[in-house]
Amino acid sequence: IILGAFLLSIATVSAKMPKADPFAILDGNTPLDPASGHQWGPHIHNNSIVWDDHRSGSWGDIYLFNIEKGTSELIVSSSVRSFKNPIIHEDTVAYVENTATPGDPENLDIVLHNIKNHRSTALAFPGVQLNPSIYGDHLIFISDNSDDGRFQCFNMCF
C-alpha cells in the first residue's frame, strides 16, 4: 500500500512540472543563426523555419532551422544560380530558382525539396513562376507565361 502511494506521488509531481518550451528561443533577442550575412524571407511551419541566406556571397542559399533541436542546416546552395522565397509545409520546402545563365533574362522556376529524403524536383513550366504556397499536397503559385500572371495549382506526389 505504501509503495502504491509513493508511485502516485511521483506521477503527480512529474505531471505538474512544466515542460520546456522549444519556442522560448524565439524571444526576439536571440538570433536563430548567428552567421554573418543577410538573412531574408523567413517562413515557419510547425518546428521548422526556412529562409534565404547571403552568407556565402551568392544570393539565395536556403537554410532550415529546427526549433526543437536549436540547429540549422543548409538545404540548397549554388554559386551560379540564385534561390529565393522558400516556404515550408510538413516535410516539403518550395522555393524559386533562377535557372538562367549569367547575362540572360531571369527564368524563375519552382523547386520542391523533401527534407526527409533530400530529393528535389524542379517544376519546369513555361514562363516565370513566383510566390509558391503549399497546403497539404497542393502547391499554388503565380505563373507569368504571358504577362498576365495567373494562379496555378499543382498536386504534389513525392
DAKAUR-V704167 format. One line per field, one symbol per residue. phi: phi as a letter, one per 30 degrees, with the letter a starting at -180 (. if undefined). burial: + if it has 24 or more other ideal C-beta (glycine too) atoms within 12 Angstrom, else -. A space follows every 10 residues. Layout:
phi->???
burial->???
//
This chain:
phi->.ddddddddd dddddddddd cddddddicc ddbdddjdbb idbbahcbbc adbcddjcdj dccbccdddi bbbdcbbacc ccbahdbbbh ccccaccdcd dejcdebcbd bcbdddchcc bdcccdiccb hdbbbicccc accccbibgb dbbbddba
burial->---------- ---------- ---------- -++-----+- +++-+--+++ +++-----++ +++++++--- -+-++++--- +++++++++- +++++++++- ------++++ +++++----+ --+-+-++++ ++++----++ +++------- -+-+-+--
//
